[in-house]
Amino acid sequence: MKGFILSCSILNTLLLFGCSMPSKPAPYGEEAAMFARKLSAQAENTSTLFIDAAESETARMELETILISMKQQIEEFNKMRAPEQLMAHRQELVSKNRRALSSIDEYLTAIENDAYTEDMKSNTDLSKQIEGIQSMAGEINRSEEKK
């Protein structure tokens, strides 16, 4: 059963993100906005899982799968190059991404060490970080459109 849920989660993620890949490279601002939307959508899928994971092994496994996917997306995005005029914005976004990665790593460590507790149900830090990423990505996209 656990394997089935994990497989479904991974398949869902692959289908969701595999089908939305552009055929040609998009400008950095568009990539940033698309990245932030995908990250936000995944974060929304975790809201009840953060609560359920304290008591449910299945929820912990599903949460772990989503967090790993989010972590991989952030790491891949951080490798992207930005145009020179957007480098300051890129640095700020990468900084926000690193803070989100730190929070994700804390949750993953707790899950892996079977130390996920009632106190970890509130994911407000990660939610705030994702909101900050969305805001910064939107600002980058708007800045690029003006140029």
C-alpha positions as CSV (number, residue, x, y, z in Angstrom):
1,M,0.0,0.0,0.0
2,K,2.8,2.4,0.9
3,G,4.6,1.6,-2.3
4,F,1.4,2.2,-4.3
5,I,0.9,5.6,-2.7
6,L,4.5,6.5,-3.2
7,S,4.4,5.4,-6.9
8,C,1.2,7.3,-7.5
9,S,2.7,10.5,-6.0
10,I,5.9,10.2,-8.1
11,L,3.9,9.4,-11.3
12,N,1.6,12.4,-10.6
13,T,4.6,14.7,-10.1
14,L,6.2,13.5,-13.3
15,L,3.0,13.9,-15.3
16,L,2.3,17.3,-13.9
17,F,5.7,18.7,-14.6
18,G,6.7,16.7,-17.6
19,C,3.7,17.8,-19.6
20,S,4.3,21.5,-18.9
21,M,7.8,21.7,-20.2
22,P,8.2,24.4,-22.9
23,S,9.6,23.3,-26.3
24,K,12.1,26.1,-26.4
25,P,13.9,27.9,-23.6
26,A,11.8,30.6,-22.0
27,P,13.2,33.9,-20.8
28,Y,14.6,33.7,-17.2
29,G,11.7,35.7,-15.8
30,E,9.1,33.3,-17.3
31,E,11.1,30.4,-16.0
32,A,11.2,31.9,-12.5
33,A,7.5,32.6,-12.5
34,M,6.7,29.0,-13.7
35,F,9.1,27.6,-11.1
36,A,7.4,29.5,-8.3
37,R,3.9,28.4,-9.5
38,K,4.9,24.8,-9.5
39,L,6.6,25.0,-6.2
40,S,3.5,26.8,-4.7
41,A,1.2,24.1,-6.2
42,Q,3.2,21.4,-4.5
43,A,3.3,23.3,-1.2
44,E,-0.5,23.5,-1.3
45,N,-0.6,19.7,-1.6
46,T,1.3,19.4,1.6
47,S,-0.9,21.5,3.9
48,T,-2.9,18.5,5.3
49,L,0.0,16.2,5.0
50,F,2.0,18.2,7.5
51,I,-0.8,17.7,10.0
52,D,-1.4,14.0,9.2
53,A,2.3,13.1,9.1
54,A,2.6,13.2,12.9
55,E,0.3,10.2,13.2
56,S,0.3,8.5,9.8
57,E,3.2,6.6,8.2
58,T,1.4,6.9,4.8
59,A,1.1,10.7,5.1
60,R,4.8,10.9,6.2
61,M,5.8,8.9,3.1
62,E,3.7,11.1,0.8
63,L,5.0,14.3,2.4
64,E,8.6,13.0,2.0
65,T,8.0,12.3,-1.7
66,I,6.7,15.8,-2.3
67,L,9.4,17.5,-0.2
68,I,12.1,15.6,-2.2
69,S,10.5,16.7,-5.4
70,M,10.4,20.3,-4.2
71,K,14.0,20.1,-3.1
72,Q,15.1,18.8,-6.6
73,Q,13.1,21.6,-8.3
74,I,14.8,24.3,-6.2
75,E,18.3,22.8,-6.7
76,E,17.7,22.7,-10.5
77,F,16.4,26.2,-10.6
78,N,19.3,27.5,-8.6
79,K,21.6,26.2,-11.4
80,M,19.9,28.4,-14.0
81,R,21.8,31.4,-15.4
82,A,20.1,34.8,-15.5
83,P,20.7,37.7,-17.8
84,E,23.2,40.3,-16.4
85,Q,20.5,42.9,-15.7
86,L,18.7,40.4,-13.4
87,M,21.6,39.0,-11.5
88,A,20.8,41.0,-8.3
89,H,17.2,39.6,-8.4
90,R,18.5,36.1,-9.1
91,Q,20.9,36.3,-6.1
92,E,17.9,37.3,-3.8
93,L,15.8,34.5,-5.2
94,V,18.6,31.9,-4.8
95,S,19.0,33.1,-1.2
96,K,15.2,32.6,-0.6
97,N,15.5,29.2,-2.2
98,R,18.3,28.2,0.1
99,R,16.3,29.1,3.2
100,A,13.4,26.9,1.8
101,L,15.9,24.1,1.2
102,S,17.0,24.4,4.8
103,S,13.5,24.0,6.0
104,I,12.8,21.1,3.6
105,D,16.0,19.4,4.9
106,E,14.8,19.8,8.5
107,Y,11.5,18.1,7.7
108,L,13.2,15.3,5.6
109,T,15.7,14.6,8.4
110,A,12.9,14.4,11.0
111,I,10.9,12.0,8.7
112,E,13.9,9.8,8.0
113,N,14.9,9.6,11.7
114,D,11.3,8.9,12.7
115,A,11.4,12.1,14.7
116,Y,8.4,13.9,13.1
117,T,6.4,15.1,16.0
118,E,3.2,17.0,16.8
119,D,5.3,20.2,17.1
120,M,6.3,19.9,13.4
121,K,2.7,20.0,12.1
122,S,2.9,23.8,11.6
123,N,4.8,24.4,8.4
124,T,4.5,28.2,8.6
125,D,8.2,28.8,7.9
126,L,8.2,26.8,4.7
127,S,4.9,28.4,3.6
128,K,6.2,31.9,4.2
129,Q,9.4,31.0,2.3
130,I,7.5,29.7,-0.7
131,E,5.4,32.9,-0.6
132,G,8.6,34.9,-0.6
133,I,9.9,32.9,-3.6
134,Q,6.7,33.5,-5.5
135,S,6.9,37.2,-4.8
136,M,10.5,37.5,-5.9
137,A,9.9,35.4,-9.0
138,G,7.0,37.6,-10.0
139,E,9.2,40.7,-9.5
140,I,11.9,39.1,-11.7
141,N,9.3,38.3,-14.4
142,R,7.9,41.9,-14.3
143,S,11.5,43.4,-14.4
144,E,12.3,41.3,-17.4
145,E,9.1,42.2,-19.2
146,K,9.9,45.9,-18.8
147,K,13.3,45.5,-20.5
